[in-house]
Amino acid sequence: MHGRDLLLFVFGINSGLRISDILKLKVGDVRGKDSILVREQKTSKSKRFIFNKSIKDAVKQCIPTSAGDDEYVFKSRKGDNKPITRVAAYRILNDAAERAGVADNIGPIGTHSMRKAFGFHAYKNGTDLVWLQSIFNHSSQAVTLKYIGINQERIDEVYGILICNMQR
């Protein structure tokens, strides 16, 4: 996997940002930084988040030292200083899923899949729903639960597991 493509995945799965906000990042925004302040394109709200170790390591590993601060992190290979498109990001993620051998099991991976996976795994690891609602700038906890895939089917599964365990 090309360094830029690896960084796209690592950044997406660890930040919870929308792909439109990830793609507009420039090298100077992330290199040598511990956090970033992003003005969300969709909501125009500011969001600050701290880079975890995975993001810091990927930035060090994947951004060439020769890259200038004004270059896009996810730079197009067309020779201009523009970021890749959402379509290109979608292709990158799906190509990676194919190479990893998981595409047949999970189907197409949308660029939003990384953001949702971030929320789902944070929730499953005990992150309070109120914090996820705030991170995603959602209007209600119900919206956040639906967004991360905690729907009635999953709730029914939990009840099924609890009932089975209680009957033992």
MIDRENGU-324342 format. One record per residue (C-alpha): x, y, z; residue in one letter. Coordinates in Angstrom, 2 decimals, padded with zeros to 5 digits, m for minus. Layout:
NODE      xx      yy      zz res
NODE       X       Y       Z   a
...
! end
This chain:
NODE      xx      yy      zz res
NODE  000.00  000.00  000.00   m
NODE  001.33  003.41 m000.97   h
NODE  002.21  005.61  002.03   g
NODE m000.44  008.18  001.19   r
NODE m003.08  005.46  000.99   d
NODE m002.03  003.88  004.29   l
NODE m002.12  007.27  005.97   l
NODE m005.62  007.88  004.56   l
NODE m006.89  004.73  006.23   f
NODE m005.03  005.29  009.50   v
NODE m006.20  008.89  009.71   f
NODE m009.78  008.03  008.85   g
NODE m010.17  005.14  011.24   i
NODE m008.53  007.00  014.14   n
NODE m009.94  010.51  013.80   s
NODE m013.68  010.23  013.22   g
NODE m013.45  013.10  010.72   l
NODE m015.49  013.26  007.55   r
NODE m013.53  012.43  004.40   i
NODE m014.09  015.98  003.09   s
NODE m012.24  017.33  006.13   d
NODE m009.45  014.75  005.90   i
NODE m008.73  015.38  002.23   l
NODE m008.17  019.12  002.69   k
NODE m005.39  018.63  005.27   l
NODE m001.98  019.99  004.37   k
NODE  001.39  018.67  005.50   v
NODE  001.93  021.68  007.77   g
NODE m001.35  020.88  009.54   d
NODE m000.15  017.46  010.70   v
NODE  003.63  017.08  010.56   r
NODE  005.16  017.35  014.02   g
NODE  001.79  018.13  015.62   k
NODE  000.03  016.54  018.57   d
NODE m003.41  017.87  017.69   s
NODE m005.29  019.77  015.03   i
NODE m008.15  022.24  014.84   l
NODE m010.42  021.64  011.86   v
NODE m013.35  023.71  010.70   r
NODE m015.80  021.10  009.50   e
NODE m016.84  021.67  005.92   q
NODE m020.36  020.32  006.46   k
NODE m021.24  022.09  009.72   t
NODE m018.76  025.01  009.75   s
NODE m018.10  024.09  013.39   k
NODE m014.58  023.92  014.73   s
NODE m013.34  020.62  016.04   k
NODE m010.07  019.97  017.86   r
NODE m008.71  016.52  018.36   f
NODE m005.50  015.01  019.63   i
NODE m003.53  012.67  017.39   f
NODE m003.16  009.21  018.84   n
NODE  000.05  007.18  018.47   k
NODE m001.19  005.47  015.29   s
NODE m001.74  008.79  013.52   i
NODE  001.57  010.25  014.73   k
NODE  003.49  007.15  013.61   d
NODE  001.75  007.07  010.21   a
NODE  002.44  010.78  009.63   v
NODE  006.14  010.23  010.36   k
NODE  006.29  007.10  008.21   q
NODE  004.16  008.16  005.26   c
NODE  004.84  011.83  004.60   i
NODE  008.16  012.35  002.82   p
NODE  010.55  014.74  004.54   t
NODE  010.79  016.59  001.21   s
NODE  007.06  017.44  001.28   a
NODE  006.39  021.13  001.79   g
NODE  003.99  022.43  004.44   d
NODE  001.64  023.78  001.74   d
NODE  001.30  020.40 m000.02   e
NODE m001.80  018.34  000.55   y
NODE m001.29  015.27  002.71   v
NODE m003.46  013.25  000.34   f
NODE m002.06  014.78 m002.80   k
NODE m003.29  013.74 m006.22   s
NODE m000.72  012.01 m008.42   r
NODE m001.78  014.12 m011.39   k
NODE  001.10  016.52 m010.80   g
NODE m000.93  019.44 m009.52   d
NODE m001.04  020.45 m005.88   n
NODE m004.59  019.29 m005.32   k
NODE m005.92  016.63 m002.97   p
NODE m007.35  013.38 m004.21   i
NODE m011.10  013.36 m004.76   t
NODE m013.70  011.54 m002.69   r
NODE m014.01  009.09 m005.59   v
NODE m010.27  008.42 m005.51   a
NODE m010.42  007.91 m001.72   a
NODE m013.29  005.44 m002.21   y
NODE m011.24  003.49 m004.79   r
NODE m008.17  003.46 m002.54   i
NODE m010.14  002.00  000.36   l
NODE m011.86 m000.62 m001.76   n
NODE m008.61 m001.64 m003.45   d
NODE m007.07 m002.09  000.01   a
NODE m010.04 m004.22  001.10   a
NODE m009.60 m006.37 m002.03   e
NODE m005.88 m006.84 m001.35   r
NODE m006.60 m007.70  002.29   a
NODE m009.13 m010.31  001.16   g
NODE m012.03 m008.83  003.13   v
NODE m014.01 m007.19  000.31   a
NODE m016.14 m010.29 m000.32   d
NODE m017.13 m010.49  003.35   n
NODE m018.01 m006.86  003.96   i
NODE m018.91 m005.46  000.57   g
NODE m017.91 m002.01 m000.66   p
NODE m016.26  000.30  001.83   i
NODE m017.49  003.86  001.59   g
NODE m015.34  006.77  002.65   t
NODE m017.80  007.30  005.50   h
NODE m017.18  003.73  006.71   s
NODE m014.03  004.83  008.54   m
NODE m015.89  007.52  010.50   r
NODE m018.67  005.11  011.41   k
NODE m016.16  002.39  012.38   a
NODE m014.37  004.89  014.62   f
NODE m017.66  005.63  016.42   g
NODE m018.77  002.00  016.61   f
NODE m015.49  000.81  018.12   h
NODE m015.28  003.76  020.51   a
NODE m018.81  002.94  021.71   y
NODE m018.06 m000.78  022.05   k
NODE m014.94  000.10  024.07   n
NODE m016.97  002.09  026.57   g
NODE m016.95  005.65  025.23   t
NODE m020.00  007.43  026.56   d
NODE m022.64  008.08  023.92   l
NODE m022.77  011.75  024.94   v
NODE m019.11  012.16  023.90   w
NODE m019.68  010.44  020.56   l
NODE m022.69  012.65  019.91   q
NODE m020.46  015.66  020.54   s
NODE m017.60  014.32  018.39   i
NODE m019.94  013.74  015.47   f
NODE m021.91  016.97  016.05   n
NODE m025.16  015.01  016.03   h
NODE m028.42  016.51  017.26   s
NODE m029.37  013.56  019.47   s
NODE m028.08  010.33  020.95   q
NODE m030.61  008.42  018.84   a
NODE m029.02  009.83  015.69   v
NODE m025.57  008.77  016.91   t
NODE m026.74  005.23  017.75   l
NODE m028.31  004.85  014.32   k
NODE m025.23  006.33  012.66   y
NODE m022.82  003.87  014.27   i
NODE m025.09  000.92  013.59   g
NODE m026.46  000.24  017.04   i
NODE m029.96 m000.47  015.86   n
NODE m032.83 m002.60  017.09   q
NODE m031.33 m005.76  015.60   e
NODE m028.18 m005.31  017.67   r
NODE m030.23 m004.43  020.74   i
NODE m032.21 m007.66  020.24   d
NODE m028.92 m009.60  020.01   e
NODE m027.85 m008.19  023.39   v
NODE m031.14 m009.24  024.96   y
NODE m030.77 m012.67  023.40   g
NODE m027.29 m013.09  024.88   i
NODE m028.44 m011.87  028.30   l
NODE m031.44 m014.19  028.33   i
NODE m029.28 m017.19  027.32   c
NODE m026.76 m016.38  030.06   n
NODE m029.50 m015.97  032.68   m
NODE m031.03 m019.33  031.85   q
NODE m027.79 m021.20  032.53   r
! end
